[in-house]
Amino acid sequence: MSELLKRITLNPRQCGGRPCIRGMRIRVSDILDLFAAGLSADDILAEMPDLEADDLKAALSYASHKLNHPVLIP
């Protein structure tokens, strides 16, 4: 899992500091938007040939980790 997350890069001078894939200007949110629009992994890889299958897994894993936090009730 942590090997996948190494594919996610954060650079304040690139894409407004948003998480990207392997230093490219392809944001995690771009990949998530494509999945949400109904594209399959194969469709996304065909549209963006610089991506690898593990990049898509990394984007999903990153999003999952960012959303998985406890909510404390006072």
C-alpha positions in Angstrom: 0.0 0.0 0.0 2.7 2.5 0.9 4.5 1.7 -2.3 1.4 2.9 -4.2 1.2 6.1 -2.2 4.8 6.9 -3.2 3.4 7.6 -6.7 1.5 10.6 -5.3 3.5 13.8 -5.2 2.8 17.1 -3.6 4.6 20.2 -5.0 3.4 23.7 -4.0 4.7 25.0 -7.4 2.7 22.5 -9.4 -1.1 22.3 -9.9 -1.6 24.6 -7.0 -0.1 22.2 -4.5 -2.7 19.6 -5.3 -1.7 15.9 -5.2 -0.4 14.7 -8.6 0.8 11.4 -10.1 4.5 10.9 -10.2 5.4 14.6 -10.6 3.3 14.9 -13.7 0.6 17.5 -14.1 -2.1 14.8 -13.7 -4.0 15.4 -10.5 -5.5 12.7 -8.3 -8.7 14.6 -8.7 -8.5 14.3 -12.5 -8.4 10.5 -12.2 -11.2 10.4 -9.7 -13.4 12.7 -11.9 -12.8 10.3 -14.8 -13.9 7.3 -12.7 -16.9 9.3 -11.5 -17.8 10.1 -15.1 -18.1 6.3 -15.8 -14.8 5.6 -17.5 -13.1 2.3 -16.7 -9.5 1.9 -15.8 -8.8 0.8 -19.3 -10.5 3.8 -20.7 -8.5 6.2 -18.5 -5.2 4.5 -19.5 -6.1 4.8 -23.1 -6.9 8.5 -22.7 -3.7 9.2 -20.7 -1.0 6.9 -22.0 1.6 8.4 -19.5 -0.3 6.7 -16.7 0.2 3.2 -15.5 -2.4 0.9 -13.8 -0.7 1.4 -10.4 -1.1 5.1 -10.8 -4.9 4.6 -10.9 -4.7 2.4 -7.8 -2.6 5.0 -6.1 -5.1 7.7 -6.7 -7.9 5.6 -5.3 -5.8 4.6 -2.3 -4.8 8.2 -1.6 -8.4 9.4 -1.7 -9.5 6.5 0.6 -6.8 7.4 3.1 -7.7 11.1 3.0 -11.4 10.3 3.7 -10.8 7.7 6.3 -10.6 9.7 9.5 -12.6 9.5 12.7 -15.3 12.1 13.5 -15.2 13.0 17.2 -18.6 13.8 18.8 -18.3 16.3 21.6 
